[in-house]
Amino acid sequence: MKRVRCPKCDNFIQFDETKYGEGQSLVFICDNCKKQFSIRIGKSKLNAANRKEEVIDEKEGMQDFGNILAVENVFAYKQVLPLHEGDNLIGRRCKGNDIDIPIESNDPSLDRRHCYINVKKNKQGKIIYTLRDNDSITGTFLMNEILGPKDQIRIEDGAIITLGATTLILRAAEGQTEE
C-alpha cells in the first residue's frame, strides 16, 4: 500500500500501487476537504523511499551520523530519516512546522515537536546518541520506560523509542556499533 498526500489539507489517502501500471494516471478525491487531484504512477512514485536512500548514500563528503527508522503502527508505514550532528528535533510533519526530523503521520498522539536526539562525537571519535523529551503531551518512551521531564538518556544502536503510536528504531552510523 502507498499513500499520497492531499495538496490542500495534507490528509493521506492510501491505495494499492500493484493494481496500476507505470505511466497510468490516478484521480483522487480527498475525504477530508473534497479536493480532487491526480497523480501519475511512475518509477519516481513507486520507488520514492528507495530514491531518498540512494540520494543520501551518493552525497560525497557528507558524514554518516546514523538514522532513525520510523514505523507508524497503524499502517506499518516506514520512513528512514537521517540524523545530523547536534540536536535533532523530532515531531509530526505539518505545514509551517520547522523541525529537523519531520515524521509523516496522522497520529494525533505524536506532537509536532515531540523529542530530541542529540548526536555528538566523543574525544575518541565515537558517536554518542542522547534522547530527551520535549515536554510532549503523551511522553517519550525508551524500551517501554517513560522518560522524565529532565531525563537525558544515552541510547545505542537498535534502541526502540515510542512516540504516541509511532515507533522509532535507532540505526547507528556504520562502524559505530559495539563489537
TIRO-2110 file (N, C-alpha, C; in Angstrom, 1 decimal):
// TIRO-2110
0.8, -1.2, 0.0, N, 1, A
0.0, 0.0, 0.0, CA, 1, A
0.9, 1.2, 0.0, C, 1, A
0.5, 2.2, -0.8, N, 2, A
1.2, 3.5, -0.8, CA, 2, A
0.2, 4.6, -0.4, C, 2, A
0.8, 5.7, 0.0, N, 3, A
0.0, 6.8, 0.5, CA, 3, A
0.3, 8.0, -0.4, C, 3, A
-0.7, 8.8, -0.7, N, 4, A
-0.5, 10.1, -1.3, CA, 4, A
-1.1, 11.2, -0.4, C, 4, A
-0.5, 12.4, -0.4, N, 5, A
-1.0, 13.4, 0.4, CA, 5, A
-1.8, 14.4, -0.4, C, 5, A
-2.9, 14.8, 0.2, N, 6, A
-3.8, 15.8, -0.4, CA, 6, A
-3.0, 17.2, -0.5, C, 6, A
-2.9, 17.8, -1.6, N, 7, A
-2.1, 19.1, -1.7, CA, 7, A
-2.8, 20.2, -0.9, C, 7, A
-4.1, 20.1, -0.6, N, 8, A
-4.8, 21.2, 0.1, CA, 8, A
-4.7, 21.1, 1.6, C, 8, A
-5.0, 19.9, 2.1, N, 9, A
-5.1, 19.7, 3.6, CA, 9, A
-4.1, 18.8, 4.2, C, 9, A
-3.2, 18.2, 3.4, N, 10, A
-2.2, 17.3, 3.9, CA, 10, A
-2.7, 15.9, 4.4, C, 10, A
-4.0, 15.6, 4.1, N, 11, A
-4.6, 14.4, 4.5, CA, 11, A
-4.0, 13.2, 3.7, C, 11, A
-3.8, 12.1, 4.2, N, 12, A
-3.2, 10.9, 3.5, CA, 12, A
-4.4, 10.1, 2.9, C, 12, A
-4.2, 9.6, 1.7, N, 13, A
-5.1, 8.7, 1.0, CA, 13, A
-4.2, 7.5, 0.6, C, 13, A
-4.7, 6.3, 1.0, N, 14, A
-4.0, 5.0, 0.7, CA, 14, A
-4.5, 4.4, -0.6, C, 14, A
-3.6, 3.8, -1.3, N, 15, A
-4.1, 3.0, -2.5, CA, 15, A
-3.1, 1.9, -2.7, C, 15, A
-3.5, 0.8, -3.4, N, 16, A
-2.7, -0.3, -3.7, CA, 16, A
-2.0, -0.1, -5.1, C, 16, A
-0.7, 0.2, -5.0, N, 17, A
0.0, 0.5, -6.2, CA, 17, A
0.2, -0.6, -7.2, C, 17, A
0.1, -1.9, -6.7, N, 18, A
0.3, -3.1, -7.5, CA, 18, A
-0.9, -3.2, -8.5, C, 18, A
-2.0, -2.6, -8.4, N, 19, A
-3.1, -2.7, -9.3, CA, 19, A
-3.0, -1.8, -10.5, C, 19, A
-1.9, -0.9, -10.5, N, 20, A
-1.8, 0.1, -11.6, CA, 20, A
-0.4, -0.1, -12.2, C, 20, A
-0.4, 0.3, -13.5, N, 21, A
0.9, 0.2, -14.3, CA, 21, A
1.6, 1.5, -14.3, C, 21, A
2.9, 1.4, -14.7, N, 22, A
3.7, 2.6, -14.8, CA, 22, A
3.2, 3.5, -15.9, C, 22, A
3.1, 4.8, -15.6, N, 23, A
2.6, 5.8, -16.6, CA, 23, A
1.1, 6.0, -16.5, C, 23, A
0.4, 5.3, -15.6, N, 24, A
-1.1, 5.4, -15.5, CA, 24, A
-1.4, 6.6, -14.6, C, 24, A
-2.4, 7.3, -14.9, N, 25, A
-2.9, 8.5, -14.1, CA, 25, A
-4.0, 8.0, -13.2, C, 25, A
-3.9, 8.5, -11.9, N, 26, A
-5.0, 8.2, -10.9, CA, 26, A
-5.6, 9.5, -10.5, C, 26, A
-6.9, 9.5, -10.3, N, 27, A
-7.5, 10.7, -9.7, CA, 27, A
-8.1, 10.4, -8.4, C, 27, A
-7.8, 11.2, -7.4, N, 28, A
-8.3, 11.1, -6.0, CA, 28, A
-9.2, 12.2, -5.6, C, 28, A
-10.1, 11.9, -4.7, N, 29, A
-10.9, 13.0, -4.1, CA, 29, A
-10.7, 12.8, -2.6, C, 29, A
-10.2, 13.9, -2.0, N, 30, A
-9.8, 13.8, -0.5, CA, 30, A
-11.1, 13.7, 0.3, C, 30, A
-11.2, 12.8, 1.2, N, 31, A
-12.3, 12.6, 2.1, CA, 31, A
-12.5, 13.7, 3.0, C, 31, A
-11.4, 14.4, 3.4, N, 32, A
-11.4, 15.4, 4.4, CA, 32, A
-11.8, 16.8, 3.8, C, 32, A
-11.3, 17.2, 2.7, N, 33, A
-11.6, 18.6, 2.2, CA, 33, A
-12.3, 18.5, 0.8, C, 33, A
-12.5, 17.3, 0.2, N, 34, A
-13.2, 17.1, -1.0, CA, 34, A
-12.4, 17.7, -2.2, C, 34, A
-11.1, 18.0, -2.1, N, 35, A
-10.3, 18.4, -3.2, CA, 35, A
-10.0, 17.3, -4.1, C, 35, A
-10.1, 17.5, -5.4, N, 36, A
-9.8, 16.5, -6.4, CA, 36, A
-8.4, 16.8, -7.0, C, 36, A
-7.6, 15.7, -7.1, N, 37, A
-6.2, 15.9, -7.6, CA, 37, A
-5.8, 14.6, -8.3, C, 37, A
-4.8, 14.6, -9.1, N, 38, A
-4.4, 13.4, -9.8, CA, 38, A
-2.9, 13.3, -9.7, C, 38, A
-2.4, 12.0, -9.8, N, 39, A
-1.0, 11.7, -9.8, CA, 39, A
-0.8, 10.8, -11.0, C, 39, A
0.5, 10.7, -11.5, N, 40, A
0.8, 9.7, -12.5, CA, 40, A
1.8, 8.7, -11.9, C, 40, A
1.5, 7.5, -12.0, N, 41, A
2.3, 6.4, -11.5, CA, 41, A
3.6, 6.3, -12.4, C, 41, A
4.7, 6.4, -11.7, N, 42, A
6.0, 6.2, -12.5, CA, 42, A
7.0, 5.7, -11.6, C, 42, A
8.2, 5.5, -12.1, N, 43, A
9.3, 5.0, -11.2, CA, 43, A
9.6, 5.8, -10.0, C, 43, A
9.5, 7.2, -10.2, N, 44, A
9.8, 8.1, -9.1, CA, 44, A
8.7, 7.9, -8.0, C, 44, A
7.5, 7.6, -8.3, N, 45, A
6.4, 7.5, -7.3, CA, 45, A
6.5, 6.1, -6.6, C, 45, A
6.8, 5.1, -7.4, N, 46, A
6.8, 3.7, -6.9, CA, 46, A
8.1, 3.5, -6.0, C, 46, A
9.1, 4.2, -6.3, N, 47, A
10.4, 4.0, -5.6, CA, 47, A
10.8, 5.2, -4.8, C, 47, A
9.9, 6.0, -4.4, N, 48, A
10.2, 7.3, -3.7, CA, 48, A
11.1, 7.0, -2.5, C, 48, A
10.8, 6.0, -1.7, N, 49, A
11.5, 5.7, -0.5, CA, 49, A
12.9, 5.3, -0.8, C, 49, A
13.1, 4.4, -1.8, N, 50, A
14.4, 3.9, -2.2, CA, 50, A
15.2, 5.1, -2.8, C, 50, A
14.6, 6.0, -3.6, N, 51, A
15.3, 7.1, -4.2, CA, 51, A
15.9, 8.0, -3.1, C, 51, A
15.1, 8.2, -2.0, N, 52, A
15.6, 9.0, -0.9, CA, 52, A
16.8, 8.5, -0.3, C, 52, A
16.9, 7.1, -0.1, N, 53, A
18.0, 6.5, 0.5, CA, 53, A
19.2, 6.6, -0.5, C, 53, A
19.0, 6.4, -1.8, N, 54, A
20.1, 6.5, -2.7, CA, 54, A
20.7, 7.8, -2.8, C, 54, A
19.9, 8.9, -2.7, N, 55, A
20.4, 10.3, -2.8, CA, 55, A
21.3, 10.5, -1.6, C, 55, A
20.9, 10.0, -0.4, N, 56, A
21.7, 10.2, 0.8, CA, 56, A
23.0, 9.5, 0.7, C, 56, A
23.0, 8.2, 0.1, N, 57, A
24.2, 7.5, 0.0, CA, 57, A
25.2, 8.0, -1.0, C, 57, A
24.7, 8.7, -2.0, N, 58, A
25.6, 9.2, -3.1, CA, 58, A
26.3, 10.5, -2.8, C, 58, A
25.9, 11.2, -1.7, N, 59, A
26.5, 12.5, -1.4, CA, 59, A
27.9, 12.3, -0.9, C, 59, A
28.8, 12.8, -1.7, N, 60, A
30.2, 12.7, -1.3, CA, 60, A
30.6, 13.7, -0.2, C, 60, A
31.4, 13.3, 0.7, N, 61, A
31.9, 14.2, 1.7, CA, 61, A
31.0, 14.4, 2.9, C, 61, A
29.7, 13.9, 2.8, N, 62, A
28.8, 14.0, 3.9, CA, 62, A
29.1, 12.9, 4.9, C, 62, A
29.1, 13.3, 6.2, N, 63, A
29.4, 12.3, 7.2, CA, 63, A
28.1, 11.6, 7.6, C, 63, A
28.2, 10.3, 7.9, N, 64, A
27.1, 9.5, 8.3, CA, 64, A
27.0, 9.6, 9.8, C, 64, A
25.9, 10.1, 10.3, N, 65, A
25.6, 10.1, 11.7, CA, 65, A
24.5, 9.2, 12.1, C, 65, A
24.2, 8.2, 11.2, N, 66, A
23.1, 7.3, 11.5, CA, 66, A
21.8, 7.8, 11.1, C, 66, A
20.7, 7.0, 11.4, N, 67, A
19.4, 7.4, 11.1, CA, 67, A
18.4, 6.8, 12.0, C, 67, A
17.2, 7.2, 11.9, N, 68, A
16.1, 6.5, 12.6, CA, 68, A
15.1, 5.9, 11.6, C, 68, A
14.6, 4.8, 11.9, N, 69, A
13.6, 4.1, 11.1, CA, 69, A
12.2, 4.4, 11.9, C, 69, A
11.3, 5.1, 11.2, N, 70, A
10.0, 5.4, 11.9, CA, 70, A
9.0, 4.5, 11.3, C, 70, A
8.3, 3.8, 12.1, N, 71, A
7.2, 2.9, 11.7, CA, 71, A
5.9, 3.4, 12.4, C, 71, A
5.0, 3.8, 11.6, N, 72, A
3.7, 4.2, 12.1, CA, 72, A
2.9, 3.0, 12.3, C, 72, A
2.6, 2.7, 13.6, N, 73, A
2.0, 1.4, 13.9, CA, 73, A
0.6, 1.2, 13.3, C, 73, A
-0.2, 2.2, 13.0, N, 74, A
-1.5, 2.0, 12.5, CA, 74, A
-1.4, 1.4, 11.1, C, 74, A
-0.5, 1.9, 10.2, N, 75, A
-0.5, 1.4, 8.8, CA, 75, A
0.8, 0.7, 8.5, C, 75, A
1.7, 0.6, 9.4, N, 76, A
3.1, 0.0, 9.2, CA, 76, A
3.8, 0.7, 8.1, C, 76, A
3.6, 2.0, 8.0, N, 77, A
4.2, 2.9, 7.0, CA, 77, A
5.6, 3.2, 7.5, C, 77, A
6.7, 2.8, 6.7, N, 78, A
8.1, 3.0, 7.2, CA, 78, A
8.7, 4.2, 6.5, C, 78, A
9.5, 4.9, 7.3, N, 79, A
10.3, 6.1, 6.8, CA, 79, A
11.7, 5.9, 7.4, C, 79, A
12.7, 6.2, 6.6, N, 80, A
14.1, 6.2, 7.0, CA, 80, A
14.5, 7.7, 7.0, C, 80, A
14.9, 8.2, 8.2, N, 81, A
15.2, 9.6, 8.4, CA, 81, A
16.6, 9.8, 8.9, C, 81, A
17.5, 10.5, 8.1, N, 82, A
18.9, 10.6, 8.5, CA, 82, A
19.0, 11.6, 9.7, C, 82, A
20.0, 11.3, 10.6, N, 83, A
20.3, 12.2, 11.7, CA, 83, A
21.5, 13.1, 11.3, C, 83, A
21.6, 14.3, 11.9, N, 84, A
22.8, 15.1, 11.7, CA, 84, A
23.4, 15.4, 13.1, C, 84, A
24.6, 16.0, 13.0, N, 85, A
25.3, 16.3, 14.3, CA, 85, A
24.6, 17.4, 15.0, C, 85, A
24.5, 17.3, 16.3, N, 86, A
23.8, 18.3, 17.1, CA, 86, A
22.5, 17.8, 17.5, C, 86, A
21.6, 18.7, 17.9, N, 87, A
20.2, 18.4, 18.3, CA, 87, A
19.4, 18.1, 17.1, C, 87, A
18.6, 17.0, 17.1, N, 88, A
17.7, 16.6, 16.0, CA, 88, A
16.3, 16.7, 16.6, C, 88, A
15.5, 17.7, 16.3, N, 89, A
14.2, 17.8, 16.9, CA, 89, A
13.2, 16.9, 16.0, C, 89, A
12.5, 16.0, 16.7, N, 90, A
11.7, 15.0, 16.0, CA, 90, A
10.2, 15.4, 16.3, C, 90, A
9.4, 15.3, 15.3, N, 91, A
8.0, 15.6, 15.5, CA, 91, A
7.1, 15.2, 14.3, C, 91, A
5.8, 15.4, 14.4, N, 92, A
4.9, 15.2, 13.4, CA, 92, A
5.0, 16.3, 12.3, C, 92, A
5.1, 15.9, 11.1, N, 93, A
5.2, 16.9, 10.0, CA, 93, A
3.9, 17.6, 9.8, C, 93, A
4.0, 18.9, 9.7, N, 94, A
2.8, 19.7, 9.3, CA, 94, A
3.3, 21.0, 8.7, C, 94, A
2.5, 21.6, 7.9, N, 95, A
2.9, 22.9, 7.2, CA, 95, A
3.3, 23.9, 8.2, C, 95, A
4.5, 24.6, 7.9, N, 96, A
4.9, 25.7, 8.7, CA, 96, A
5.6, 25.3, 10.0, C, 96, A
5.8, 24.0, 10.2, N, 97, A
6.5, 23.5, 11.4, CA, 97, A
7.9, 23.3, 11.1, C, 97, A
8.8, 24.0, 11.8, N, 98, A
10.2, 24.0, 11.5, CA, 98, A
10.9, 23.0, 12.4, C, 98, A
11.0, 21.7, 12.0, N, 99, A
11.7, 20.7, 12.8, CA, 99, A
12.7, 20.0, 11.9, C, 99, A
13.7, 19.3, 12.6, N, 100, A
14.8, 18.6, 11.8, CA, 100, A
14.3, 17.3, 11.2, C, 100, A
13.6, 16.5, 12.0, N, 101, A
13.1, 15.2, 11.5, CA, 101, A
11.6, 15.2, 11.5, C, 101, A
11.0, 15.5, 10.4, N, 102, A
9.5, 15.5, 10.3, CA, 102, A
9.1, 14.1, 9.9, C, 102, A
8.2, 13.5, 10.8, N, 103, A
7.6, 12.2, 10.6, CA, 103, A
6.3, 12.4, 10.0, C, 103, A
6.0, 11.8, 8.8, N, 104, A
4.7, 11.9, 8.1, CA, 104, A
3.8, 11.0, 8.8, C, 104, A
2.8, 11.5, 9.5, N, 105, A
1.9, 10.7, 10.3, CA, 105, A
0.6, 11.5, 10.6, C, 105, A
-0.5, 10.8, 10.7, N, 106, A
-1.8, 11.4, 11.1, CA, 106, A
-2.0, 11.1, 12.6, C, 106, A
-1.0, 10.6, 13.2, N, 107, A
-1.2, 10.2, 14.6, CA, 107, A
-1.3, 11.4, 15.5, C, 107, A
-2.4, 11.7, 16.1, N, 108, A
-2.5, 12.9, 17.0, CA, 108, A
-1.8, 12.8, 18.3, C, 108, A
-1.3, 11.6, 18.7, N, 109, A
-0.6, 11.5, 19.9, CA, 109, A
0.9, 11.7, 19.7, C, 109, A
1.3, 12.0, 18.5, N, 110, A
2.7, 12.4, 18.1, CA, 110, A
2.7, 13.9, 18.0, C, 110, A
3.4, 14.6, 19.0, N, 111, A
3.4, 16.0, 19.0, CA, 111, A
4.2, 16.5, 17.8, C, 111, A
4.0, 17.8, 17.5, N, 112, A
4.7, 18.4, 16.3, CA, 112, A
6.1, 18.7, 16.7, C, 112, A
6.4, 18.8, 17.9, N, 113, A
7.8, 19.0, 18.4, CA, 113, A
8.0, 18.0, 19.6, C, 113, A
8.1, 16.7, 19.4, N, 114, A
8.0, 15.7, 20.4, CA, 114, A
9.2, 15.5, 21.3, C, 114, A
10.4, 15.2, 20.6, N, 115, A
11.6, 14.9, 21.4, CA, 115, A
12.8, 15.3, 20.6, C, 115, A
14.0, 15.2, 21.3, N, 116, A
15.3, 15.4, 20.7, CA, 116, A
16.2, 14.2, 20.7, C, 116, A
16.9, 14.0, 19.7, N, 117, A
18.1, 13.0, 19.7, CA, 117, A
19.3, 13.9, 19.4, C, 117, A
20.2, 14.0, 20.4, N, 118, A
21.4, 14.7, 20.2, CA, 118, A
22.5, 13.7, 19.7, C, 118, A
23.2, 14.2, 18.7, N, 119, A
24.3, 13.4, 18.1, CA, 119, A
25.6, 14.2, 18.3, C, 119, A
26.6, 13.6, 18.9, N, 120, A
27.9, 14.2, 19.0, CA, 120, A
29.0, 13.2, 19.1, C, 120, A
30.2, 13.6, 18.8, N, 121, A
31.4, 12.7, 18.9, CA, 121, A
32.1, 13.0, 20.2, C, 121, A
32.6, 11.8, 20.8, N, 122, A
33.4, 12.0, 22.0, CA, 122, A
34.9, 12.2, 21.5, C, 122, A
35.8, 12.3, 22.5, N, 123, A
37.2, 12.5, 22.2, CA, 123, A
37.8, 11.4, 21.3, C, 123, A
37.3, 10.2, 21.5, N, 124, A
37.9, 9.1, 20.7, CA, 124, A
37.3, 9.0, 19.3, C, 124, A
36.3, 9.9, 19.0, N, 125, A
35.7, 9.9, 17.6, CA, 125, A
34.5, 9.0, 17.5, C, 125, A
34.0, 8.4, 18.6, N, 126, A
32.8, 7.6, 18.7, CA, 126, A
31.6, 8.5, 18.7, C, 126, A
30.6, 8.1, 18.0, N, 127, A
29.3, 8.9, 18.0, CA, 127, A
28.5, 8.5, 19.2, C, 127, A
28.0, 9.5, 19.9, N, 128, A
27.2, 9.3, 21.1, CA, 128, A
25.8, 9.9, 20.8, C, 128, A
24.8, 9.1, 21.1, N, 129, A
23.4, 9.5, 20.9, CA, 129, A
22.7, 9.7, 22.3, C, 129, A
22.0, 10.8, 22.4, N, 130, A
21.3, 11.1, 23.7, CA, 130, A
19.8, 11.5, 23.3, C, 130, A
18.9, 10.9, 24.1, N, 131, A
17.5, 11.1, 23.9, CA, 131, A
16.9, 11.9, 25.0, C, 131, A
16.0, 12.9, 24.7, N, 132, A
15.3, 13.6, 25.7, CA, 132, A
14.0, 14.1, 25.2, C, 132, A
13.0, 14.1, 26.1, N, 133, A
11.6, 14.5, 25.7, CA, 133, A
11.6, 16.0, 25.6, C, 133, A
10.6, 16.5, 24.8, N, 134, A
10.5, 18.0, 24.6, CA, 134, A
9.1, 18.4, 25.2, C, 134, A
8.9, 18.0, 26.5, N, 135, A
7.6, 18.3, 27.2, CA, 135, A
6.4, 18.0, 26.3, C, 135, A
6.5, 16.7, 25.7, N, 136, A
5.4, 16.3, 24.9, CA, 136, A
4.2, 15.9, 25.7, C, 136, A
3.0, 15.9, 25.2, N, 137, A
1.8, 15.5, 25.9, CA, 137, A
1.7, 14.1, 26.3, C, 137, A
2.1, 13.2, 25.3, N, 138, A
2.0, 11.7, 25.6, CA, 138, A
3.3, 11.1, 26.1, C, 138, A
4.4, 11.9, 26.1, N, 139, A
5.6, 11.4, 26.6, CA, 139, A
6.4, 10.7, 25.6, C, 139, A
7.7, 10.4, 25.9, N, 140, A
8.6, 9.7, 25.1, CA, 140, A
9.0, 8.4, 25.8, C, 140, A
8.9, 7.3, 25.2, N, 141, A
9.2, 6.0, 25.8, CA, 141, A
10.5, 5.4, 25.2, C, 141, A
11.4, 4.9, 26.0, N, 142, A
12.6, 4.2, 25.6, CA, 142, A
12.5, 2.8, 26.1, C, 142, A
12.3, 1.8, 25.2, N, 143, A
12.2, 0.4, 25.6, CA, 143, A
11.1, 0.3, 26.7, C, 143, A
9.9, 0.9, 26.4, N, 144, A
8.7, 0.9, 27.2, CA, 144, A
8.8, 1.5, 28.6, C, 144, A
9.9, 2.3, 28.8, N, 145, A
10.0, 3.1, 30.0, CA, 145, A
9.9, 4.6, 29.6, C, 145, A
9.0, 5.3, 30.4, N, 146, A
8.8, 6.7, 30.0, CA, 146, A
10.0, 7.6, 30.6, C, 146, A
10.4, 8.5, 29.8, N, 147, A
11.4, 9.5, 30.2, CA, 147, A
10.8, 10.5, 31.1, C, 147, A
11.5, 10.9, 32.1, N, 148, A
11.1, 12.0, 33.0, CA, 148, A
11.3, 13.3, 32.2, C, 148, A
10.7, 14.4, 32.8, N, 149, A
10.8, 15.7, 32.1, CA, 149, A
12.2, 16.3, 31.9, C, 149, A
13.2, 15.9, 32.8, N, 150, A
14.5, 16.4, 32.6, CA, 150, A
15.5, 15.3, 32.3, C, 150, A
15.0, 14.1, 32.0, N, 151, A
15.9, 12.9, 31.7, CA, 151, A
16.6, 13.1, 30.3, C, 151, A
17.9, 12.8, 30.3, N, 152, A
18.7, 12.8, 29.1, CA, 152, A
19.4, 11.4, 29.1, C, 152, A
18.9, 10.5, 28.3, N, 153, A
19.3, 9.1, 28.3, CA, 153, A
20.2, 8.8, 27.1, C, 153, A
21.3, 8.2, 27.3, N, 154, A
22.2, 7.7, 26.2, CA, 154, A
21.6, 6.5, 25.6, C, 154, A
21.5, 6.5, 24.3, N, 155, A
20.9, 5.4, 23.6, CA, 155, A
21.9, 4.8, 22.6, C, 155, A
21.7, 3.5, 22.3, N, 156, A
22.7, 2.8, 21.4, CA, 156, A
21.9, 2.3, 20.2, C, 156, A
22.7, 1.7, 19.3, N, 157, A
22.1, 1.1, 18.0, CA, 157, A
21.0, 0.1, 18.4, C, 157, A
19.9, 0.2, 17.7, N, 158, A
18.8, -0.7, 17.9, CA, 158, A
17.8, -0.3, 19.0, C, 158, A
18.0, 0.9, 19.6, N, 159, A
17.1, 1.4, 20.7, CA, 159, A
15.7, 1.6, 20.1, C, 159, A
14.7, 1.2, 20.8, N, 160, A
13.3, 1.3, 20.4, CA, 160, A
12.7, 2.5, 21.2, C, 160, A
12.3, 3.5, 20.4, N, 161, A
11.7, 4.7, 21.0, CA, 161, A
10.2, 4.8, 20.5, C, 161, A
9.3, 5.0, 21.5, N, 162, A
7.9, 5.1, 21.1, CA, 162, A
7.4, 6.5, 21.4, C, 162, A
6.8, 7.1, 20.3, N, 163, A
6.2, 8.5, 20.4, CA, 163, A
4.8, 8.3, 20.0, C, 163, A
3.9, 8.3, 20.9, N, 164, A
2.4, 8.0, 20.6, CA, 164, A
2.3, 6.7, 20.0, C, 164, A
1.7, 6.6, 18.8, N, 165, A
1.5, 5.3, 18.1, CA, 165, A
2.6, 5.0, 17.1, C, 165, A
3.7, 5.8, 17.2, N, 166, A
4.8, 5.7, 16.2, CA, 166, A
6.0, 5.1, 16.9, C, 166, A
6.7, 4.2, 16.3, N, 167, A
7.9, 3.6, 16.8, CA, 167, A
9.1, 4.0, 16.0, C, 167, A
10.2, 4.4, 16.7, N, 168, A
11.4, 4.7, 16.1, CA, 168, A
12.5, 3.7, 16.5, C, 168, A
13.3, 3.3, 15.6, N, 169, A
14.4, 2.4, 15.9, CA, 169, A
15.7, 3.2, 15.4, C, 169, A
16.6, 3.3, 16.4, N, 170, A
17.9, 4.0, 16.1, CA, 170, A
18.8, 3.1, 15.3, C, 170, A
19.3, 3.5, 14.2, N, 171, A
20.4, 2.8, 13.5, CA, 171, A
21.6, 3.7, 13.6, C, 171, A
22.6, 3.2, 14.3, N, 172, A
23.9, 3.9, 14.4, CA, 172, A
24.6, 4.0, 13.1, C, 172, A
25.5, 5.0, 13.0, N, 173, A
26.3, 5.1, 11.8, CA, 173, A
27.2, 3.9, 11.6, C, 173, A
27.6, 3.6, 10.4, N, 174, A
28.4, 2.5, 10.1, CA, 174, A
29.7, 2.6, 10.9, C, 174, A
30.1, 1.4, 11.4, N, 175, A
31.3, 1.4, 12.2, CA, 175, A
31.2, 1.9, 13.6, C, 175, A
30.0, 2.2, 14.0, N, 176, A
29.8, 2.8, 15.4, CA, 176, A
29.2, 1.8, 16.3, C, 176, A
28.8, 0.6, 15.8, N, 177, A
28.2, -0.4, 16.7, CA, 177, A
29.2, -1.1, 17.5, C, 177, A
28.8, -1.6, 18.7, N, 178, A
29.7, -2.4, 19.6, CA, 178, A
30.0, -3.7, 18.9, C, 178, A
31.3, -4.2, 19.1, N, 179, A
31.6, -5.5, 18.6, CA, 179, A
31.9, -6.5, 19.6, C, 179, A
END
